[in-house]
């Protein structure tokens, strides 16, 4: 279904599913506490529908997934990084029963050395933070197999270290799959990662995996559960904070940033502020921006999340005032581009479309795969075209075509 509605805005997709479900505008609007006039404007692109809390409510009533309404692209483009092996190969690796249980165990004679495994895991995480989605997806299956083999063959402390690496590979798989709209696979990967690291008792890696579970919950529209997970995971980590390392502080703070987004999408402004304050305190203890365990955590990332949560809560004044002033130059590409999309959303909501379009085009130059696979960029471009009174500019049409929302 998703592949056939790529050229629809979210509002148009709501209308399509509403018709399939046999609901009138009055009935659907009433079921989510809105007016038929509001829904009509949404379906006709007169109002932007970009708050995930509202989109999730519509998805629940229409009995479709969040991804169905967002129109998550189902394909990774083939390129020099991906070759012709992408998500299906990763799905096969995650569903290989031989990787676990009494029937499992690798048949390979020699496992990858821990030093080489460390290098490969770090290199692939770095590639993710450079927004090289195809490259990461294409190489994850083999790295999963290598890490599982190491965990199967080593013993003692070496086995614990191998399990940590295996957990981090599963976390990367969950994180990458969330970006690609493969939320069910992301959940499987996060669950497998937690199972892999649980025997080690390592709070840093375990806390990092909990964040991936939270992202999988986000991707499925389970925002209240993601808030609860944040609280439970924080309870697990807090006994270790007395002598916290920078890595643990970063994981702890980033967990609350993810939780703040979940709270905002659940329309819980109080919890959002509380979680942001906790993250800000951890960033203060850390003292500066850093990238321990690929968290990109620090004061700047807290500011980024203040903008994102303000937009999710509908506080566009905060988003437009703060967003463009956040200097993300020192952060990894993935963080910089994600914030750029929030700035573009804020500009567009204030009808500053030229500025919004310029931000999207700049972000696309830096990370084309990330921009293509985020619902904000796709829906903004398509909505701008729908609202054009005359012929849209060649620049805008080209953007929409590259984002695969316009033939």
N, C-alpha and C positions, 0 to 999 in steps of 0.2 A: 504494500500500500504506500509506504513512504516514497518509494521511487517514482510513483505516479503523481505525487502531489508536491514535488520539489518546487514547481513554479507557482505555488499558492502561498499567500501570506498566512500567518497563523489565524487571523480572523476569517479568511476565506476557507481555511481548513476546518475551523469550527463550524461554519455554515455547511460544509460538505458532510461532516459527520452528523450534524444535527438533522439534516435531511435524511440521511441513512437511518437514523434512529426514530424518525417519524415525529420529531418534536417541533412545536411552534417556537417562535422567538419568545413569546410570552411565557411559555412553560419552562424553557431552558433558563431564561433570565431569572425567573422566580425561584428556581431550584438552587441558584447560587446567590440569592439575595440582591439581584440587580433588576433594572428595568428593561423592558423590551426596546426602548429607545436607545439605551446604552449598548445593548447587544447588536442592534441594527448598525450603529456606528462602528462597532468593532468589526462586524462582518463586511462592512463596506470600506474599511480602511480609513475611516475618518478619525478614529482614535487608535493610538498605538497600543498593542497588547504585548507588553514586554515584561510584566511582573510575573514571576514564576508561581507565586502563590495563587494568582487569579487563573493562570493557565492550568495549574494542577487541579483547581476546583472544577473547571470546565471538563478536564479529562476524566475526572472521577464520575461526574454526572453522565457523560457520554459513554462511559465504560470503555475507554481506550487508554493506552499508555501515554505518559507524558511525552515520550519520544515521538508518538504518532502525531501529536499536535505540533510539536516543535519541528517536525519534518527532518529528523536527523538523517544526514546523508548516509546511505548504506555502503558506499564504496570508497576505498582509498584509491586515488589515482595511481596508475603504474608510472614509475619514473626510474631514474638511475638508482635511487636509494632503495626502492621497494622490490625491483624486479617484478615478477608476476606472482608473487606469493605474499598475501597480506593477512587479513583477519581470519579467513577460513583455516589457515595453518595454525594460527594461534589458538583458535577454538579447538582444533584437533589435539593440540598439545595439552590444553587444559582438561580435555575429556579423555585423556589416555589413562585408563584404569591401571596400567602397569606401573604408574609412577607412585602408587601408594598401596598399602594394605598387604595382606599375606600373599596375594598373587603378584605383588610388585617386585621391585628390585631391578636395577639396570644390569644388562649383560655385558656392558663395556668392561674391558680388562683393567684399564687405568683411568682413574678420574682426573679431571683437570686440577692442576695444583691450586692451592688456596691463593697463592700470590697472583696467578693468572686470573682466577675467578674474581678476585678483588678488582683487578684492572678492568675486566670486561664489564662487571656490574657498574663500576664507577663511570666507565666510558658511555654506557648506554643511558644511564641517568643524566649524564651531561648532555647527550644528544636530545633527550626529552626536553631538557630545559632550554635547548636551542630550537625547540619546536620542530624537530625533524621527525614528524609523526610516522611517516612511511618507513624511514630507516629503522626506527625503534620497533615498530610492529613486525617488520620482516625478520628482525634478528632475535626477538624474544623467544620464539619456540626453541631454537637451538640452545640459547642460554638457560632456559628452564630445564632442558634435559641435562645440560652440563652441571648445573647446580644440584639437581636431584641426584645425579650420579655421585657427586662429591659427598652429599649428605648420606648416601647409602654406604659408601665405601670407607669413609673415615671413621675413626673412633675417638672417644675422649674429648679433649678440648678442641681438637681439629674438627670433630663432628659438629660441636656446638657452633663453631665459626662457619662451617659450611651451611648449617641450618639458618644462620643469620643471613648469609648471602642469598640462600634460597628464598627466605622471607622477603628480602628486598627486591628480588626479581619478580615475585608474585605481586608485591606492592606496585612496582612499575607497570606490570601488566594491568592491574586494576585501574591505576591512574590513567594509563593510555587508553584503555577501553572505554572509560568514562568519557574522555574527550571525543571519542568516535561514536558515542551514542549507543554503545553495546553494554547497556547497564546490567543485564542479567549475567553476562560473562564477567563483568567487573566484580559483581558480587561473589561469584565462584572463586575468582583469583584472590580477592581479599580474604575470604574464608580459608582458602588453602594456605595463604601466607601466615595467618595467625596460627593455624595448626602446625606449620613448620617451625615457628619460633617459640611456641609455648614451652617445649622442654628446656630451652636455654635459660628461661627466667630473666631475659634481658629486657629491662624496662624501656630502653630507648627504641630498640627495634620493634618491640611490641606496641609501644605508644604510636610509633610511626605507622604500623599496620592498622591501628584503630582509626587513624585519620582516613585511610583508604576505605575502610568500611563505611565511614561517614560519607565519603564522596559517592560511594555506591548507593547509599540511601538517598542522597540528594538527587542522583540521576533517576531514581525511581519515584521521586516526589514524596518520599517518606521523611518529611522535615521534622515532625514532632519526634519521631524515633531517632533522628540524627541529633537532636538536642539532648535527648535522654542518653544517647551513646556518649556524647561529649562529657556529660556529668559523671557517668559511670567510669569512663576512661580516665578522667581527671582524678577520680577517687583512687584508681589503681596507681597512678603516677605520683600522687602527692606525698606518700611516705618516703619516696626517693628524692624529694626536692631539697631536703636539708643540706645535702652536699651535692647539689646539682651541677653537672658538667654543662658547658655551653651547648652540647648536642641535646641533652635532656631538656634544658630550658627552651631550646628552639622547637623541639617536638611538642612540648607542653603548650607553648604559646601558639603554635600553628594549629594545634587541635582546637583551641578556643576560637581562632579565626574562622575555621571551618564551621564550628558550632554557631558562631555569630551569624554567618550567612544562612544557616538552617533556621535559626530563630527568626531572622528577618523574613524569610520565605514563609514561615508559619505565622507571620503578622504579630510576633511577640516582641515589641519594641523594648520592653523592660529587660528581658533576657538578652537581647542583642546588645544593649548597652553594658550589661554586667559582663558578658563574655569579652567584649572589646576592651573593657577596663582591665580584666585579668590578663589578656594578651598584651596590653600596653605595659602592664607592670612587669611581665616577663621580658619584654623587649627592653625595658629600662634596666633590668638586672643584666641582660646580655650586653647592653651598652652601645651597640652599633649594629648596622646591618651585617648579616653573615649568611652563610649557606650551608650550615651544618646539616648533614643528612638530607641535602638537597631540599631544604625547607624555604630558602630565601627569606628567612625570618629576621625581623628587626623592626625598628620604628617605621620604616617606609612601607613595609608590607601591612602593618597595622593601619596606616593611613589609607592604603589602597582598599582595605576592607571597610573602612569607614565610608568611603565613597560607594562601594558596591552595596553595602547594607542600607545606606540611605536611599539608593535607587530602588532597592527591593521593597522598602517600606513606603515608597511614594514620596519621599522627602527630596524633591528634585532641587530645591534651593541649596541644600547642603551639597548635593552631588555636583551641581554646576559651579558652586563657589569653591569647593575644595578640589575637585577632580583635576582640572587643568594645572593646578599649582603643585601637585605632587611630582617631585623629581624622581623618576624611576631609572635614571641612566645607569646606576650602579647595580641593578638587579638583572637576573637572567632574562633572556628574551621572552620566555613564556609568561613571566610575571608582567613584563613591560607591555606586551601586546594585550594581555587580558585586561589590564587597566585601561589601555587605549580604547578598548571596546566599550568600557563603562563611560569614558569621557564622551565617546561618540553618541552613546545612548542619551546622555544628559543634554548634549548640544541639540540633538534631534528633538527631544521632548520640549525644548524651548524654541523650536522652529528655527534653529540656526543650522540649517541643513548643509550649507556650503562648508562650514567648519567641521561638521560631523563627517561629511564625505571625505574631506581632506585627511582627517584622523584615520579613517578606515583605509584609505589608499596608502598612507604612510605605513600603517601596521601591516598591510598586505605585502609591501616591499620587504619588510623584515621577516615575516613569518606567514607565507601564503597558505600553508597547510592548516595552521591554527585558525586563521581568519575564515577559511572556507568551512571549517567544521564547527564553528560556533553559531548558535542560532541567532545571536544578536546581529552579527554582520550580515547574515543572509536575509533576515527579515527587515532590517533597516534598508538595505539596498532595494529589495522588492517593494517595500512600502513607498519609498521615494519615487520609484517609477510609476506606481499606481496613482500617486497624487499629482503627477505632472499634468498640467492643463494642456500643454502642447507636446511636441516630440521631446523625449528625454535626451540629454546630452550623450554624445558618443562615449564620453568618459564613464558616465553612470551605466550605460548599457554594457560597456565592456566589463565593468566590475561585476554586474549581475551575471553576465555570461561566465566569467571566471569562477564565480561562486556557485555555478550550476543551478541558478534559480531562474534563468531566462534562456530560452533556446537561441 
